[in-house]
């Protein structure tokens, strides 16, 4: 992650509530598509497992770079 993305991710982690806002879902989708080489799309909110997995993936990337 570049410095700007790290700041955005850190802000997301600090401000995270119990429900994701649309802007947060877009950030997750944008970063995951960029760093995990797939097309940008926002997963359906009806099954949170995908977005939770993406958050875990991005946390791992944030912690290592």
N, C-alpha and C positions, 0 to 999 in steps of 0.2 A: 504494500500500500504506500502511496505517496503521502507526504506530510498532511496535505489538505484532507485526504480520505481518512487518515488516522484520527485527525481532529473530529471529523464528522462521526466516525465510529465511536470515539470516546464519548462524545456528546450523547450519542444514541444510548450507550451503555449506562451513562449516568442518569439520563432522563427517562429511562424505560419504565413504563407503568405496566399495569396488568393487561392492557389491550394495546395493540399496535395501531398507531395513527397511519393514515394513508401515506403521508410523507416518509414515515419510517419504513413502511413496506416497499416503497419505491427505492429508497436508499439500499435496502437489503438486496432487492432484485438487481439493481444496477451494479453494485459491487460484486455480487456473486456471478453475474453473467460475465463481467470483465475478467475476474480472476479464476473462474472455473470453466471458461471457454464454452459458453452456451449462449443462445439467443436470449435477449432480455424479455422476460415476461414476469408478471406478478402472479404468484400462485393463488389459487382459490383460498379464501379464508375459511371455507367449510371444513377443511382438513389441515390443521395447523402443523402437522408433522413435517411437511416440506419446509416451511418457513423456519421452524425450529432447527431443523438440520442445517439449513443455510446459515443461520445465526451461529451455530456451533462451528461450521466450516470457517466463517469469517473471523470468529474469535481466535481460532487457531492461527489464521493468517496474521491477524493483528498482533498476537503474542510473539510471533517469530520474526517479524520484520520491523 
